[in-house]
């Protein structure tokens, strides 16, 4: 009886939280639709698109080509690698040599006290000609549409804006459960961004004025950092400027992984969050833990009542409602994303079960990630092992490729 009473309390709390999150997702959807009706304007300053690369990945060449095809006349692309020995170098060189947009290759060298990606970005920015007014950071695993760059840059005409940013949307390349779970896991991050002052920069799609980046000391912060986007976010927050989320710039990213890759990626993200955003990490840990505890306890209570030949309708109803609310939130995300990426509507709708049904299981994966990140600061990114000592200190441990 005590266990049943505890479950009733936890279930009611989960239902209340679920209703609040559903309301927040509807606010997010309204913001998406409002942004999609916004005219980006004509601001098109001299722009440098900087894309760090390391190693081969599915669709790499097509992804890089998309960065050279934007409907934005006043830009150049800078592909950055640590070494000409990188397996991606041949592909990058081919894309740069055939691009109609002027494209450059920057060799950044081996990092010592920061991650390779951060070192690539830092060196590229330092070597840029003075003529570039705006910097746009992109990832090699994204495939943005042609209007992406203009929409990302145009709002920077407002000097009160510190940066504009967006987020990726994973599209599975196979029907395997690990890939589907990765897509569902990432989908929940999209609705964390919206019409508020808690937005953060995403390294695969952020635009910032060069003068501001230099003024607030981002290059100094990057000197010893692992995370390009969390460090950039922290410096913009210190300057008390706004980070504007642009859902119209959501970036498709085609993914395929196995269980080992799923855990490596998701555990890495949570370990980075623990070091750079400990308060966010702790709050999310508690929230997901209570969700999982409620469901597990509910299943245990239902089993006990069934074995005791007692009615289970009330408990099953309380157990079902948090799951239903999670699925509805997943459906709201799908609606918003299909509005934002209309040219992929049919593909996203055909995969909508991933973002709706698996949304009820994603907190269990997050719980695994949080548990893993609680006991270690070592991570692997594309064949390199790092130790995240602090937000201002990174140690390169070993290289495997």
N, C-alpha and C positions, 0 to 999 in steps of 0.2 A: 504493500500500500504506500509506503514512504517513497519507493522508487517511482511508482505511478504518479504520485503527487509532484515529485521533482521533475518528471518528464512533462507534466501538464504546465508547470511554470516555465520550463525552458521552451516548450513548444509555443506558448503564447508570446514569449519574448521574440522567438524567431519569426512568428507571424507578423508581429508589430514591426520588426526590423525589415521583413520582406516587403511589407506595405510601404514603408518609408523609402526603401530602395527602388521600388516600382515607381513611386512618385518621382524620385530623382531621375529615373530613366526616361520618364515621360517629359520632364523638363529638358533633359538632354536631347530628346527627339525634336522637341519644339525649337531648341537652339539650332540643331542641324538644319531643319527646314528654313529657319530664318536666315541662316548664313548662306544657304543655297540660293536665296533670292537677292543676296547682296551683290551689287555691282562692284567688282574689284577695283575699278578705276583705271587710270592710265599711267600710274607711276611705274617706270621701268628703268631703274638706274643700272649702271654698269655692274654686272653680277658675275661672281665666280662660283661655280658649282663644284664643290670639292667632295670627291668620293674615295675614301680609303679602301684598298682591296688587299685581300690575303687569301690565297688558295683558290682552287676550283670549286664550284658549286653548281647545282643544276640550274640551267637557264642563265648562266652568268653573262654570256655574250649579249643575249637579248635584253637583259637588264641594263647593261652598260650602254647599249645602243639607245635605249629609251631616254637616257640622260642627255643624249646629243640631238634629240628630236623635238625639243620644246618649242612652243609658239611664243618665243621670247627672243627678239633679235639681238639684244644687247648683252649677251653672256658668252662665257667660255667655260669649258670643262677641264678640271684638273684631276686626273686619276693618280692616286698616291700609293706606292708600294714601298716596303722596306728595302727590297733588293730586286735586282734583275733576275735573280735565281728563283723568285717566287713562281710557282706553277701557273699563276694567273697572268704572268707578264706577257706571254705570247698573245693571249686573247685580248688583253688590254691594249697592246701595241697595234693589233689588227683593227680594233674598234677605233682607236685614235687616228690611225692613218687613213681610214675610209670615211670618217665623220665629215659631214658638211659644216657642222659647227666646229669652230677651232677647239681642238682638244690637245691637252698636254699630258705628259707623264712625268711625275716627280718621284725621284728615288730618295727616300727619307733617311735610310740607314737604320741601324739596329738600336732599339731603345735600351736605356739602362735603368731608369728610375720611374718609368711610366709604361702603360700598355702600348703595344705596337700601333693600335688604332689611334690613340691619343697622340703618340709621337708623329704619326703620319700627318694628322691634321695640323699639329703645331708647326711642323717644318713647312708644310704647304702654305699656311697663312704667312709665315715669316718671309717666304720667297715670292709672294704675290706682288706684281707691279702695283704701284700706288693708285692706278686708275680705277681699280675695283672698289665700288662704294658699298656693296652688299655681298655678304658671304652666305652661301646656302650649303648645308651639309646633307649629304645623301649616303645611303648604304648600297652596297653592291648586290644585295638580295632583294631590293625593291624594284618595281616596274611601274613608275608613275606615268600617268597619261600626259598628253601634249600640253594641256592648259595648266598643269600642276605648278610650274615655276612661276608663272605670272600671278596666279592666285596666292602663292606663298609669299611673294615679294611685295606685291602692291600695297598691302596694309601698312607697311613700314613708312609710308609717307607721313604717318602720325608719329611724331617724335616722342610721344608718351609711351609708345609700345617698345618694350625691351627686345622682344623676339616674337616671331610667329612660329608655330610648330603644329605638327599633326601626329598621326600614329599609323602603324602598319595594320593591314588586315590579312591574316594568313588564309591562303586558299590551298587546300590539300591537293597534292598531285597523285595520291593513291587513296585507296579505301581502307587502309589499315587503321587500327585503333590508336596506335601511338601518334600518327599524323593528325588524326581527328581530335585527339585530346590536346595536342599542341595548339591547334586552331581554336578550340573552345577555351583553352586556358588564356590565350592572348586576347580573345574577344572581350573578356571582362575588363581588360585594361582600358579599352576604348572609351567606355562610359565613365571612367575616372576623370576624363578631361571634359571641360565644358565652359559655361558662362560664369566662371568664378575666378578667384585669385589664387587657387591652389594648383594651377596647371604647371606642368614641367616640360622641359625640352626633350624631344626624342631625336637621337642622333641620326636617324634615317630621313629626317625631314624637318629641318629648322633653318630659318632665315634670320639674320641679324645684321645691323649696320656695322661695317668694319670699324668705324670710329668708336662706336660704343664698346665693341668687343675689346679693343685695345685700351679704352678708357677705364673699364672696370676690372682689368687685370686678368682676363681669361687665359692668356698665354702663360702667365706666371702660375696660375692654378693648374694648368695642364702639365706643367713641368714634372710633377711628381704624382699625377693622378692616373687611376685606372679608367675611370668612367668619364667619357667626354661630355655626355648629356647631363649627368647629375652635377658635375662640377660647373658646367655652364649655367645650369638652373640656379645653383647656389649663388653665383656671382651676380646674376640678374636680380635675384631676390634681395641681395644686399644693396643693390642700387635702387631698390624700391620701384622698379618698373614692372610693367605688366607682361605676362606671357600669354599670347592669344592663341587659343586652339582653333584650327581651321579644319572642320570636318570635310569641306569641299576638296581638301588635299589628301584625304585618306589614301594610303599607298598600298596597292596590291602586292603581295609577296607570296610566291608559289613555293610550297614547302613539302618536304617528304622526309620522314625520320623513322627510327626504330625506338624501342623502349629506352635503350641506353642513351640515344641522342635526346630523347624527350626529357629524361631526368637531368642530363648534363646541362641542357639549355635552361630549364626551369629552375634548377637548383642554383645555377650561376646567377640568374636574375635576382633571386631572393638573397643570395649572399652579398651581392652588390648593394641591394636595397638596405640590408642590415647595416652595412658600413656607412653608407651615404645618407640614408634616411631612417635612422633607428626608431624614431617615434612612429612613423608610418608603418614600419615593419612590425612593431609591437602591437599596434592597434589592429592591423590586419591579421596577425597571428591569433589574437584573442577572438576576433570575430569569426574566423574560419574554424577555430577549435570548438567554439560553442555550437556552431552549425553542425559539425560532424558528431559532436557528443550527443546532441539532441536526436539526430537520426539513429545513431547506434543504440542509444538508450530506448528510443521508441520501438525499434525492432525487438529489443530484448523484452520489453514490457508486453508487446503483442504476443510474443512466443510464450511467455509465462501465462498470460491470460488464456491463450488457446489451450495450453496443456492443462489448465485448471478448469476448462470448460466454462469460462466466463465470457461475457460479451466484449468485443473488441472494437465496436464501431466508433466510439468516441476517440479512442487512442489512434485508430487508423486515420480518422478524419484529421486530427491534429498533426499526424505524421505526414499526411498528404499535402496539406496546405502550404508549408514552406517549399516543398518540391514544385508545386504548381506555380507559386510566385516566382521561383527561380527560372522556370521554363518560360513564363510570360516575359520576364526581363530579357531573356535570350531572344525571344521573338521581336521585342521592341528594338533590340540592337540590329537584328537583321533588317527590319524595316528602314531604320536610319541609314544603314550602310548601303542598302540597295538604292536609296535616294541619292546618296553621296557619290556612288560609283555606278551610275546607271548602265554603262556599257558592259558591266559584268553582272547585271541583274539576274539573268537566267542561270548563270553558273552558281551564284551565291544562293539563289532560291533552291537549286537542285541539291545543295549541300546544307540547307537550313537546319536539317535535323541535328547536325553536329553542334550548332550554336544554341539550339533550343533544348534538345534532350540531354546532351552531355553537360549542359550548364549545371545540372543538379549534382553531377559527380566532380566537377572541377574543384570545389572546396577541399575534397579529400586529397587531390594532387597538391594543392597549395599547402595543405597541412604537412604533407611529406616534405615539401620544399622548405617550409619554415623550420621543421624539426632538423633537417639537414643543415640549414644555414645557421642554426643556433650553436653548432659545435665545430665550426671551422671557417677559416677565411681563405682557404686555398681554392682556386678555381682554374679551369682550363678554358682557353679561348683559342680555337683554331690551331691546335698543336703546341701552344705555349702555356706553361704553368706559371701562375702568379700567386703571390700572397698579398692580400689587401690588409696592410697593417693599420692604416687609417685613411680618411679621405685625402690626406696630403702626403701619404707615403705608400708606395707600391714597390714590391720586390719581385723581380723576374727570377723564377726558380730554375726552369729548364725548358729546352726546346726539343720538340719531337719531329718537326718538319719545317 
